[in-house]
Amino acid sequence: MNTRLTIDLKDPQITRLLRMEASERGDSIRDIIVEALTSYFSHKRENKALLKLSEKAFAEWDNPKDSDYDKL
């Protein structure tokens, strides 16, 4: 299934950078954008997984008396 997106980047500098990168690598602008989005979402998923794991670790440190210190 193909999906077409039309976006206005609003920044000519970004458009120039995309074109230059595609030209230097011999790839299409589409390839550059797909790679960038794949990397972005990969890192986002990884960060969410790490946060979820860290919640378990910090739960051991959870102390009801901490709220008393917060009031000071």
C-alpha positions in Angstrom: 0.0 0.0 0.0 1.4 3.4 -1.0 0.8 6.5 1.0 1.3 9.9 -0.4 2.1 12.9 1.8 2.2 16.5 0.8 3.8 18.8 3.3 5.0 22.4 3.3 8.3 22.5 5.1 8.1 26.3 5.4 11.8 26.5 5.5 13.7 26.7 2.2 16.9 25.8 4.0 15.5 22.4 4.9 14.4 21.8 1.3 17.9 22.8 0.1 19.5 20.5 2.7 17.3 17.6 1.6 18.1 18.1 -2.1 21.8 18.4 -1.4 21.9 15.2 0.8 19.9 13.3 -1.8 22.3 14.5 -4.6 25.4 13.7 -2.6 24.2 10.2 -1.7 22.6 9.4 -5.0 19.3 8.8 -3.3 15.9 10.3 -3.7 14.4 12.9 -1.3 11.9 10.3 -0.4 14.6 7.9 0.7 16.2 10.5 2.9 12.8 11.4 4.5 11.9 7.7 5.0 15.3 7.0 6.6 15.0 10.1 8.9 11.4 9.1 10.0 12.4 5.5 10.6 15.3 6.6 12.7 13.1 9.1 14.6 10.4 6.6 15.4 13.0 3.9 16.3 14.6 6.2 18.8 11.2 7.2 20.2 10.1 3.6 20.7 13.5 2.8 22.4 13.2 5.8 24.7 9.6 4.8 25.7 10.8 1.3 26.4 13.7 2.6 28.6 11.3 4.9 30.5 9.0 2.0 31.2 11.9 -0.1 32.5 13.1 2.8 34.6 9.7 3.2 36.2 10.1 -0.2 37.8 13.5 0.6 39.1 12.4 3.9 40.6 9.3 2.3 42.2 11.7 0.7 44.7 12.8 4.2 45.8 9.2 5.4 46.2 8.8 6.5 49.8 5.7 8.1 51.2 7.8 10.3 53.4 9.3 12.0 50.4 6.2 14.2 50.2 7.1 15.6 53.6 10.4 16.8 52.3 8.7 18.3 49.3 6.7 20.5 51.5 9.8 22.0 53.1 
